Amino acid sequence: MTAISAVHATLPQHRYPQAQLTELFTRLCLPESASHAVVDRFHTSARVATRHLALPIEEYAGLDGFTAANNAFLTVGVDLGCEAVLGALSDAGLRPADVDVVMSTTVTGVAVPSLDARIAARIGMRPDVKRIPMMGLGCLAGAAGVARLHDFLLGAPTAVAVLVSVELCSLTVQRQDPSAANMIASGLFGDGAAAVVAVGADHPLGSVGPRVVDTASHLYPDTERAMGWDVGSTGLKIVLGAEVPDLVRTYLAEDVKTLLSPHGLVVDDISRWICHPGGPKVIETIQSVLGLDHDDLAMTWNSLNRIGNLSSASVLHVFADTLAERPSAPGDWGVLMAMGPGFCAELVLLRW
């Protein structure tokens, strides 16, 4: 089985309370005559206390288009990605030259060469490192990336694989867009990065850390407009459908059963739930359909409150928090899961 050797999460240094971010949004995105009451309600209901931004807050007014925002994404994103990868490798006791494959994921900027190439060159990975850039999975990609590392390592059991997620959601906020989707997104999403180091079963570190036992994917029918981007001249405009909690309610319990039942497991056998903080309604629906309580998803609720939803990096931040704050005993079971554009669910069964 694939072993998770380290999960390292990092954040930009610029941290602000929700009220200050709400004021920034209303100034940049609403007409002067518009009421602020709706924005205040959306941002309060997100249950986010503070978030981190890629840039100092005073610089956002000067981002005059998609080119400027994407240039900022490249500068800050590569820095944060390098920090996350180097931190994860150090935590695992490995070096950049030990890495055989590096996978990158982002949905908040465009980079060609991709982030993995820029990070690999800067930190000194080998010239023969294999690269797998992923774009478009959004919030799903933290869990999907871990699953795809596992797929690779099944065929390369002595190898070291790295996943790096970089999401700078603040750089995608659309100016002069008073839509409900933009209001919700601007109160929910934050900026951050994370990296995972995984090794194959025959690697010397293969017996250290939680192991990936199984994975499951489910692409839901007729859900393309549930979540995603409309890409236009002003950049990346959020698509955020009201049906997302209903999709969780309809499908997730059966998805979890599909993952667990081949191993003779049920929900009550899982001691660690590592769930993406998609927003209060989504988290509450997960609790309801799986019969979980607030403590089961405490790491997810705490992450949402402290840093917001970081798209693909969020579930990896929750994973890092879980490893640090909720030690597991040998034999404990865990589920890592996220949902995102497609609309899709990705689940990973873990055992310590």
C-alpha positions as a LaTeX table, in Angstrom:
\begin{tabular}{lrrr}
\hline
Residue & $x$ (\AA) & $y$ (\AA) & $z$ (\AA) \\
\hline
Met1 & 0.00 & 0.00 & 0.00 \\
Thr2 & 1.05 & 3.58 & $-0.59$ \\
Ala3 & 2.26 & 5.31 & 2.57 \\
Ile4 & 1.65 & 9.00 & 3.29 \\
Ser5 & 5.00 & 10.14 & 4.64 \\
Ala6 & 4.13 & 13.81 & 5.25 \\
Val7 & 1.48 & 16.46 & 4.69 \\
His8 & 2.65 & 20.07 & 4.97 \\
Ala9 & 0.32 & 23.08 & 4.79 \\
Thr10 & 1.33 & 26.70 & 4.30 \\
Leu11 & $-0.40$ & 30.09 & 4.07 \\
Pro12 & 0.49 & 33.55 & 2.80 \\
Gln13 & 1.55 & 35.95 & 5.55 \\
His14 & $-1.25$ & 38.46 & 4.90 \\
Arg15 & $-4.11$ & 37.58 & 7.30 \\
Tyr16 & $-7.31$ & 39.60 & 7.72 \\
Pro17 & $-10.59$ & 39.38 & 9.65 \\
Gln18 & $-13.74$ & 38.65 & 7.67 \\
Ala19 & $-15.19$ & 42.12 & 8.26 \\
Gln20 & $-12.20$ & 43.76 & 6.57 \\
Leu21 & $-12.49$ & 41.42 & 3.60 \\
Thr22 & $-16.19$ & 42.13 & 3.32 \\
Glu23 & $-15.42$ & 45.84 & 3.12 \\
Leu24 & $-12.85$ & 45.19 & 0.38 \\
Phe25 & $-15.37$ & 43.19 & $-1.66$ \\
Thr26 & $-18.10$ & 45.81 & $-1.43$ \\
Arg27 & $-15.67$ & 48.52 & $-2.48$ \\
Leu28 & $-14.31$ & 46.60 & $-5.49$ \\
Cys29 & $-17.35$ & 44.69 & $-6.68$ \\
Leu30 & $-20.58$ & 46.54 & $-5.88$ \\
Pro31 & $-21.99$ & 49.73 & $-7.40$ \\
Glu32 & $-21.89$ & 52.68 & $-4.99$ \\
Ser33 & $-25.68$ & 52.69 & $-4.80$ \\
Ala34 & $-25.96$ & 49.00 & $-3.89$ \\
Ser35 & $-27.04$ & 47.85 & $-0.45$ \\
His36 & $-24.38$ & 46.09 & 1.59 \\
Ala37 & $-26.89$ & 44.08 & 3.61 \\
Val38 & $-26.93$ & 41.07 & 1.28 \\
Val39 & $-23.12$ & 40.87 & 1.18 \\
Asp40 & $-22.93$ & 41.14 & 4.95 \\
Arg41 & $-25.44$ & 38.30 & 5.29 \\
Phe42 & $-23.61$ & 36.02 & 2.84 \\
His43 & $-20.21$ & 36.68 & 4.43 \\
Thr44 & $-21.50$ & 36.19 & 7.98 \\
Ser45 & $-23.24$ & 32.93 & 7.10 \\
Ala46 & $-19.96$ & 31.51 & 5.69 \\
Arg47 & $-18.73$ & 31.04 & 9.31 \\
Val48 & $-15.27$ & 32.25 & 8.35 \\
Ala49 & $-13.47$ & 34.39 & 10.94 \\
Thr50 & $-10.18$ & 35.12 & 9.16 \\
Arg51 & $-8.52$ & 34.42 & 5.83 \\
His52 & $-5.10$ & 34.79 & 4.25 \\
Leu53 & $-4.53$ & 36.71 & 1.02 \\
Ala54 & $-1.82$ & 36.29 & $-1.58$ \\
Leu55 & $-1.13$ & 40.04 & $-1.54$ \\
Pro56 & $-1.41$ & 42.81 & 1.03 \\
Ile57 & $-5.01$ & 43.96 & 1.04 \\
Glu58 & $-4.19$ & 47.44 & $-0.23$ \\
Glu59 & $-2.76$ & 46.02 & $-3.49$ \\
Tyr60 & $-6.02$ & 44.46 & $-4.74$ \\
Ala61 & $-7.46$ & 47.71 & $-6.01$ \\
Gly62 & $-4.47$ & 48.01 & $-8.34$ \\
Leu63 & $-5.02$ & 44.66 & $-10.07$ \\
Asp64 & $-6.52$ & 46.05 & $-13.26$ \\
Gly65 & $-7.29$ & 42.85 & $-15.13$ \\
Phe66 & $-6.68$ & 39.16 & $-15.63$ \\
Thr67 & $-3.06$ & 39.64 & $-16.75$ \\
Ala68 & $-2.10$ & 41.46 & $-13.56$ \\
Ala69 & $-3.93$ & 38.94 & $-11.37$ \\
Asn70 & $-2.35$ & 35.97 & $-13.13$ \\
Asn71 & 1.13 & 37.48 & $-12.91$ \\
Ala72 & 0.60 & 37.81 & $-9.17$ \\
Phe73 & $-0.57$ & 34.18 & $-9.11$ \\
Leu74 & 2.67 & 33.02 & $-10.76$ \\
Thr75 & 4.90 & 35.00 & $-8.40$ \\
Val76 & 3.17 & 34.13 & $-5.14$ \\
Gly77 & 2.05 & 30.65 & $-6.21$ \\
Val78 & 5.53 & 29.37 & $-7.02$ \\
Asp79 & 6.89 & 30.78 & $-3.74$ \\
Leu80 & 4.13 & 29.12 & $-1.69$ \\
Gly81 & 4.41 & 25.88 & $-3.65$ \\
Cys82 & 8.16 & 25.67 & $-3.03$ \\
Glu83 & 7.60 & 26.34 & 0.68 \\
Ala84 & 4.97 & 23.58 & 0.89 \\
Val85 & 7.04 & 20.98 & $-0.98$ \\
Leu86 & 10.26 & 21.69 & 0.89 \\
Gly87 & 8.36 & 21.56 & 4.18 \\
Ala88 & 6.78 & 18.21 & 3.33 \\
Leu89 & 10.06 & 16.69 & 2.17 \\
Ser90 & 11.81 & 17.90 & 5.31 \\
Asp91 & 9.04 & 16.44 & 7.47 \\
Ala92 & 9.48 & 13.11 & 5.67 \\
Gly93 & 13.26 & 13.17 & 5.97 \\
Leu94 & 13.72 & 13.35 & 2.19 \\
Arg95 & 15.39 & 15.74 & $-0.28$ \\
Pro96 & 14.15 & 17.23 & $-3.57$ \\
Ala97 & 16.54 & 14.92 & $-5.46$ \\
Asp98 & 14.70 & 11.91 & $-3.99$ \\
Val99 & 11.44 & 12.76 & $-5.79$ \\
Asp100 & 10.52 & 10.54 & $-8.75$ \\
Val101 & 7.20 & 12.16 & $-9.70$ \\
Val102 & 5.70 & 15.56 & $-8.88$ \\
Met103 & 2.02 & 16.31 & $-9.40$ \\
Ser104 & 0.63 & 19.83 & $-9.20$ \\
Thr105 & $-2.93$ & 21.06 & $-8.97$ \\
Thr106 & $-4.50$ & 24.48 & $-9.14$ \\
Val107 & $-7.67$ & 26.06 & $-10.45$ \\
Thr108 & $-7.01$ & 29.72 & $-9.62$ \\
Gly109 & $-4.37$ & 30.65 & $-12.20$ \\
Val110 & $-2.86$ & 29.63 & $-15.51$ \\
Ala111 & 0.78 & 28.56 & $-15.70$ \\
Val112 & 2.66 & 27.25 & $-18.74$ \\
Pro113 & 5.19 & 25.86 & $-17.88$ \\
Ser114 & 3.05 & 24.42 & $-15.10$ \\
Leu115 & 3.64 & 24.99 & $-11.40$ \\
Asp116 & 5.32 & 21.60 & $-10.95$ \\
Ala117 & 7.99 & 22.48 & $-13.56$ \\
Arg118 & 8.69 & 25.86 & $-11.98$ \\
Ile119 & 8.84 & 24.38 & $-8.47$ \\
Ala120 & 11.00 & 21.43 & $-9.53$ \\
Ala121 & 13.54 & 23.71 & $-11.20$ \\
Arg122 & 13.73 & 26.11 & $-8.28$ \\
Ile123 & 14.17 & 23.59 & $-5.46$ \\
Gly124 & 16.50 & 21.16 & $-7.26$ \\
Met125 & 14.48 & 18.10 & $-8.24$ \\
Arg126 & 16.23 & 15.76 & $-10.67$ \\
Pro127 & 16.06 & 16.47 & $-14.42$ \\
Asp128 & 14.35 & 13.10 & $-14.96$ \\
Val129 & 11.52 & 13.79 & $-12.48$ \\
Lys130 & 8.15 & 12.87 & $-13.96$ \\
Arg131 & 5.59 & 15.71 & $-13.97$ \\
Ile132 & 1.79 & 15.46 & $-13.80$ \\
Pro133 & 0.02 & 18.84 & $-13.86$ \\
Met134 & $-3.72$ & 18.81 & $-13.09$ \\
Met135 & $-6.05$ & 21.71 & $-13.89$ \\
Gly136 & $-9.81$ & 21.99 & $-13.51$ \\
Leu137 & $-10.59$ & 19.68 & $-10.59$ \\
Gly138 & $-11.05$ & 22.57 & $-8.13$ \\
Cys139 & $-11.97$ & 21.61 & $-4.58$ \\
Leu140 & $-11.91$ & 17.94 & $-5.57$ \\
Ala141 & $-8.22$ & 17.90 & $-6.40$ \\
Gly142 & $-6.74$ & 17.56 & $-2.91$ \\
Ala143 & $-8.33$ & 14.14 & $-2.46$ \\
Ala144 & $-8.08$ & 13.24 & $-6.15$ \\
Gly145 & $-4.37$ & 14.09 & $-6.12$ \\
Val146 & $-3.69$ & 11.72 & $-3.22$ \\
Ala147 & $-5.64$ & 9.01 & $-5.07$ \\
Arg148 & $-3.65$ & 9.58 & $-8.28$ \\
Leu149 & $-0.34$ & 9.43 & $-6.37$ \\
His150 & $-1.52$ & 6.05 & $-5.11$ \\
Asp151 & $-2.33$ & 4.92 & $-8.66$ \\
Phe152 & 1.19 & 5.84 & $-9.79$ \\
Leu153 & 2.92 & 4.22 & $-6.82$ \\
Leu154 & 1.10 & 0.93 & $-7.31$ \\
Gly155 & 3.18 & 0.58 & $-10.47$ \\
Ala156 & 6.34 & 2.06 & $-8.94$ \\
Pro157 & 6.51 & 0.62 & $-5.41$ \\
Thr158 & 10.01 & 1.96 & $-4.64$ \\
Ala159 & 9.27 & 5.52 & $-5.77$ \\
Val160 & 8.72 & 8.85 & $-4.01$ \\
Ala161 & 5.80 & 10.98 & $-5.23$ \\
Val162 & 4.82 & 14.52 & $-4.32$ \\
Leu163 & 1.51 & 16.34 & $-4.71$ \\
Val164 & 1.54 & 20.14 & $-4.47$ \\
Ser165 & $-1.65$ & 22.21 & $-4.38$ \\
Val166 & $-1.58$ & 26.00 & $-4.78$ \\
Glu167 & $-4.81$ & 27.99 & $-4.71$ \\
Leu168 & $-4.95$ & 31.81 & $-4.65$ \\
Cys169 & $-8.69$ & 32.32 & $-4.78$ \\
Ser170 & $-8.56$ & 36.02 & $-3.91$ \\
Leu171 & $-6.94$ & 36.76 & $-7.28$ \\
Thr172 & $-10.04$ & 35.48 & $-9.13$ \\
Val173 & $-12.66$ & 37.78 & $-7.55$ \\
Gln174 & $-14.53$ & 39.61 & $-10.31$ \\
Arg175 & $-14.68$ & 43.39 & $-10.11$ \\
Gln176 & $-18.06$ & 45.04 & $-10.63$ \\
Asp177 & $-19.88$ & 41.70 & $-10.35$ \\
Pro178 & $-22.71$ & 41.87 & $-7.80$ \\
Ser179 & $-23.94$ & 38.32 & $-8.50$ \\
Ala180 & $-24.89$ & 36.06 & $-5.61$ \\
Ala181 & $-22.20$ & 33.56 & $-6.65$ \\
Asn182 & $-19.49$ & 36.24 & $-6.48$ \\
Met183 & $-20.78$ & 37.43 & $-3.10$ \\
Ile184 & $-20.75$ & 33.90 & $-1.67$ \\
Ala185 & $-17.33$ & 33.02 & $-3.10$ \\
Ser186 & $-15.78$ & 36.26 & $-1.87$ \\
Gly187 & $-16.87$ & 35.43 & 1.68 \\
Leu188 & $-15.83$ & 31.78 & 1.63 \\
Phe189 & $-12.62$ & 31.24 & $-0.32$ \\
Gly190 & $-9.08$ & 32.01 & 0.87 \\
Asp191 & $-5.50$ & 31.50 & $-0.29$ \\
Gly192 & $-3.02$ & 28.79 & 0.61 \\
Ala193 & $-0.95$ & 25.80 & $-0.47$ \\
Ala194 & $-0.14$ & 22.30 & 0.71 \\
Ala195 & 2.04 & 19.36 & $-0.28$ \\
Val196 & 1.88 & 15.61 & 0.29 \\
Val197 & 4.81 & 13.21 & 0.14 \\
Ala198 & 3.88 & 9.59 & $-0.54$ \\
Val199 & 6.05 & 6.51 & $-1.08$ \\
Gly200 & 5.44 & 3.09 & $-2.56$ \\
Ala201 & 5.07 & $-0.08$ & $-0.52$ \\
Asp202 & 8.67 & $-1.20$ & $-1.13$ \\
His203 & 10.29 & 2.12 & $-0.21$ \\
Pro204 & 12.20 & 2.23 & 3.11 \\
Leu205 & 9.53 & 4.64 & 4.44 \\
Gly206 & 6.71 & 2.40 & 3.23 \\
Ser207 & 5.74 & 1.32 & 6.74 \\
Val208 & 5.62 & 4.87 & 8.17 \\
Gly209 & 2.41 & 6.92 & 8.34 \\
Pro210 & $-1.13$ & 6.19 & 7.18 \\
Arg211 & $-1.45$ & 3.90 & 4.18 \\
Val212 & $-3.82$ & 4.27 & 1.24 \\
Val213 & $-5.92$ & 1.12 & 1.14 \\
Asp214 & $-8.43$ & 2.03 & $-1.59$ \\
Thr215 & $-9.94$ & 4.92 & $-3.53$ \\
Ala216 & $-13.28$ & 5.69 & $-5.18$ \\
Ser217 & $-14.42$ & 8.26 & $-7.73$ \\
His218 & $-17.93$ & 9.24 & $-8.79$ \\
Leu219 & $-18.74$ & 11.65 & $-11.61$ \\
Tyr220 & $-22.38$ & 12.67 & $-11.19$ \\
Pro221 & $-24.61$ & 12.87 & $-14.28$ \\
Asp222 & $-25.88$ & 16.20 & $-15.68$ \\
Thr223 & $-24.06$ & 18.37 & $-13.12$ \\
Glu224 & $-21.61$ & 20.36 & $-15.26$ \\
Arg225 & $-23.05$ & 23.71 & $-14.09$ \\
Ala226 & $-23.05$ & 22.89 & $-10.38$ \\
Met227 & $-19.57$ & 24.36 & $-9.87$ \\
Gly228 & $-16.72$ & 25.70 & $-11.96$ \\
Trp229 & $-15.50$ & 28.73 & $-13.88$ \\
Asp230 & $-16.79$ & 30.74 & $-16.80$ \\
Val231 & $-13.59$ & 31.88 & $-18.49$ \\
Gly232 & $-13.76$ & 35.29 & $-20.16$ \\
Ser233 & $-11.90$ & 38.51 & $-20.83$ \\
Thr234 & $-11.94$ & 39.42 & $-17.13$ \\
Gly235 & $-10.57$ & 36.06 & $-16.03$ \\
Leu236 & $-12.20$ & 33.31 & $-13.98$ \\
Lys237 & $-15.82$ & 33.93 & $-13.01$ \\
Ile238 & $-17.26$ & 31.59 & $-10.39$ \\
Val239 & $-20.08$ & 29.17 & $-11.19$ \\
Leu240 & $-21.66$ & 28.08 & $-7.92$ \\
Gly241 & $-24.99$ & 26.30 & $-8.05$ \\
Ala242 & $-27.44$ & 26.12 & $-5.18$ \\
Glu243 & $-27.85$ & 22.38 & $-5.83$ \\
Val244 & $-24.47$ & 21.35 & $-4.32$ \\
Pro245 & $-25.85$ & 20.40 & $-0.86$ \\
Asp246 & $-28.62$ & 18.41 & $-2.59$ \\
Leu247 & $-26.00$ & 16.51 & $-4.61$ \\
Val248 & $-24.22$ & 15.63 & $-1.37$ \\
Arg249 & $-27.54$ & 14.52 & 0.11 \\
Thr250 & $-28.36$ & 12.39 & $-2.93$ \\
Tyr251 & $-25.06$ & 10.64 & $-3.56$ \\
Leu252 & $-22.52$ & 10.80 & $-0.75$ \\
Ala253 & $-23.82$ & 8.09 & 1.59 \\
Glu254 & $-23.80$ & 5.57 & $-1.24$ \\
Asp255 & $-20.32$ & 6.75 & $-2.34$ \\
Val256 & $-18.98$ & 6.10 & 1.15 \\
Lys257 & $-20.65$ & 2.69 & 1.23 \\
Thr258 & $-19.05$ & 1.86 & $-2.15$ \\
Leu259 & $-15.63$ & 2.66 & $-0.68$ \\
Leu260 & $-16.07$ & 0.85 & 2.63 \\
Ser261 & $-18.14$ & $-2.25$ & 1.94 \\
Pro262 & $-15.51$ & $-4.23$ & $-0.06$ \\
His263 & $-13.35$ & $-4.07$ & 3.07 \\
Gly264 & $-16.12$ & $-5.17$ & 5.44 \\
Leu265 & $-16.36$ & $-1.67$ & 6.92 \\
Val266 & $-19.23$ & 0.65 & 7.84 \\
Val267 & $-19.33$ & 4.31 & 8.83 \\
Asp268 & $-18.94$ & 3.51 & 12.53 \\
Asp269 & $-15.60$ & 1.82 & 11.83 \\
Ile270 & $-14.04$ & 5.11 & 10.67 \\
Ser271 & $-12.29$ & 7.07 & 13.40 \\
Arg272 & $-10.84$ & 9.90 & 11.27 \\
Trp273 & $-12.99$ & 11.88 & 8.81 \\
Ile274 & $-10.82$ & 14.22 & 6.74 \\
Cys275 & $-13.37$ & 16.25 & 4.82 \\
His276 & $-13.05$ & 19.26 & 2.56 \\
Pro277 & $-14.63$ & 22.39 & 4.14 \\
Gly278 & $-16.90$ & 23.23 & 1.23 \\
Gly279 & $-19.04$ & 25.59 & 3.29 \\
Pro280 & $-21.45$ & 25.33 & 6.23 \\
Lys281 & $-24.38$ & 23.84 & 4.29 \\
Val282 & $-22.18$ & 21.21 & 2.68 \\
Ile283 & $-20.52$ & 20.23 & 5.97 \\
Glu284 & $-23.89$ & 20.03 & 7.74 \\
Thr285 & $-25.23$ & 17.82 & 4.94 \\
Ile286 & $-22.22$ & 15.49 & 5.19 \\
Gln287 & $-22.86$ & 15.13 & 8.92 \\
Ser288 & $-26.54$ & 14.45 & 8.32 \\
Val289 & $-26.26$ & 11.82 & 5.57 \\
Leu290 & $-23.44$ & 9.93 & 7.30 \\
Gly291 & $-24.82$ & 10.22 & 10.83 \\
Leu292 & $-21.75$ & 12.07 & 12.10 \\
Asp293 & $-21.63$ & 14.68 & 14.86 \\
His294 & $-19.80$ & 17.99 & 15.09 \\
Asp295 & $-16.76$ & 16.44 & 16.76 \\
Asp296 & $-16.30$ & 13.98 & 13.87 \\
Leu297 & $-15.79$ & 16.95 & 11.54 \\
Ala298 & $-14.24$ & 19.32 & 14.08 \\
Met299 & $-11.01$ & 19.63 & 12.06 \\
Thr300 & $-13.06$ & 20.62 & 9.01 \\
Trp301 & $-15.16$ & 23.19 & 10.91 \\
Asn302 & $-12.04$ & 24.66 & 12.55 \\
Ser303 & $-10.23$ & 24.96 & 9.22 \\
Leu304 & $-13.21$ & 26.74 & 7.64 \\
Asn305 & $-13.33$ & 29.21 & 10.52 \\
Arg306 & $-9.58$ & 29.95 & 10.60 \\
Ile307 & $-8.69$ & 30.12 & 6.91 \\
Gly308 & $-11.82$ & 29.64 & 4.78 \\
Asn309 & $-12.14$ & 27.28 & 1.83 \\
Leu310 & $-8.81$ & 26.99 & $-0.04$ \\
Ser311 & $-10.21$ & 24.96 & $-2.94$ \\
Ser312 & $-7.96$ & 21.92 & $-3.55$ \\
Ala313 & $-5.56$ & 22.82 & $-0.73$ \\
Ser314 & $-8.27$ & 22.82 & 1.94 \\
Val315 & $-8.69$ & 19.10 & 2.49 \\
Leu316 & $-4.89$ & 18.80 & 2.68 \\
His317 & $-4.84$ & 21.47 & 5.41 \\
Val318 & $-7.46$ & 19.42 & 7.25 \\
Phe319 & $-5.30$ & 16.31 & 6.70 \\
Ala320 & $-2.25$ & 18.07 & 8.15 \\
Asp321 & $-4.29$ & 19.33 & 11.14 \\
Thr322 & $-5.65$ & 15.82 & 11.75 \\
Leu323 & $-2.18$ & 14.26 & 11.73 \\
Ala324 & $-0.88$ & 16.93 & 14.13 \\
Glu325 & $-3.82$ & 17.21 & 16.52 \\
Arg326 & $-5.58$ & 13.82 & 16.49 \\
Pro327 & $-2.99$ & 11.06 & 16.80 \\
Ser328 & $-4.19$ & 7.68 & 15.60 \\
Ala329 & $-3.46$ & 4.21 & 16.91 \\
Pro330 & $-2.20$ & 1.39 & 14.68 \\
Gly331 & $-5.15$ & $-0.13$ & 12.87 \\
Asp332 & $-7.34$ & 2.99 & 12.91 \\
Trp333 & $-9.31$ & 3.70 & 9.73 \\
Gly334 & $-9.79$ & 7.08 & 8.08 \\
Val335 & $-11.56$ & 8.55 & 5.06 \\
Leu336 & $-10.21$ & 11.51 & 3.10 \\
Met337 & $-12.83$ & 13.03 & 0.81 \\
Ala338 & $-13.69$ & 16.06 & $-1.28$ \\
Met339 & $-16.23$ & 17.08 & $-3.91$ \\
Gly340 & $-15.84$ & 19.56 & $-6.73$ \\
Pro341 & $-16.37$ & 20.50 & $-10.38$ \\
Gly342 & $-17.60$ & 17.76 & $-12.62$ \\
Phe343 & $-19.61$ & 17.49 & $-10.36$ \\
Cys344 & $-17.65$ & 14.72 & $-8.70$ \\
Ala345 & $-16.64$ & 13.05 & $-5.44$ \\
Glu346 & $-13.25$ & 11.55 & $-4.66$ \\
Leu347 & $-12.70$ & 9.35 & $-1.60$ \\
Val348 & $-9.56$ & 7.74 & $-0.16$ \\
Leu349 & $-9.60$ & 4.96 & 2.45 \\
Leu350 & $-6.68$ & 5.24 & 4.90 \\
Arg351 & $-5.34$ & 2.94 & 7.59 \\
Trp352 & $-2.77$ & 3.72 & 10.26 \\
\hline
\end{tabular}
